[in-house]
Amino acid sequence: MKIIIHPTYFPNIAHFVAMAKAKEVILEFDDNFLKQTYRNRTYIYGANGKLALNIPVIHSQKNRQKYRDVKIFNEEKWQSQHWKSLLSAYRTSPFFEYYEDELQPLFELKADYIFDFNLKCFEVICDCLQLELNTSKTKIYQNTIEGLSDFRYLVNAKKEQPYAFDTYTQVFNEKHNFIPNLSILDLLFNEGPNALNYLESQTIIVQ
């Protein structure tokens, strides 16, 4: 299966379920940046439940701006805030220390463009998962593409699908029950080397 999908900030589990089953992954490189999407947002499981981590961006005065051209607003110390949130949420998880040294440098990396930063995070996560993907980027934007399974709809954070993913043990399960489709970080810290087996065993529908 060949798929097209958006590179997002520490993609959620649905994104990785789609990619884990794909023979080729084409990353949407030429679309417009839209608000209220996972392009600059991910969700983790905090002590008080579902917690959003947002990367602040510099919005252009133009009506339309390419995703690849959007700059990060680095005046805010968002990286240290995100890392502190991850420490608070997952320090006691079974596999946090196992991946900490690979992930922590991302929160010190200075990147100008959100697309580039998301790609770097994506590469590190694939290494952690030991997931080898055949990836490429689009050269032009096409609304519909023949011959590809289109998973670009997954980028919309406001139209969450009722995914029937299997449960796994999360740090704060006893407080708030299972929360599905969080950032891949949640699965990685809780399931460790079993995370890829989990992703390959789940199903997701092309819309």
Phi, psi and omega in degrees: 000130174258131183234159170239138187204157177275138169283123184238177182282113185039075189311150179284176186296323179302317178302314184284333173297316179297316184287325182296336181263357187268145174277331178217134181243119177257123182268128179291115187249347194238019181271170175277149177281132178236150177282168177061040178229173179280004178302323180230030182213144171217159181242135176239176181256100179268178182299334180257014179110210185293127185234128179271135171247116183248135172270121179288137182235160178266113182276131179287156175284346178289156178291325182233138178220133179294139177309315184293344182261357184282127181266150177277141175273090187277002175294330174280140179275056187292327183294316178293325178294317180294319180294320177297321178296319178293319177299314180297320184282323194235004182303327181267003179288157186300329189238014181301311182296334181295326184248356187305315184292334178280326186270325186303321179300335178298333183269009171240350180289128179265114180238141180275323187248137184293325179299314180296319180295317179299321178296320179296316177299319179300316180297316181295318179296318178299322176297316180298320180282345190057045180254115179263119182240143173268101187246154172208174181242152175289154178255333175220159178272132175231131182293318175232142183229123179281146175085003179233146170275120189267108178252020181294338179298338182294346182288340185282112183284344183268350180242062182292133180274152177279074184293138179257053180284148177297148177281157171216166184284123177250157187304316185254030180310316186292337181272317189230009182066185183286132175247115184279160169057042172279184176305150175305336179300323180298314179295317182297314182290332182267329184249342176058227183299344178277354185301318182294320176300320178298310182301318182290340182268354181265164179233148177217147186258137173284131179266000000 
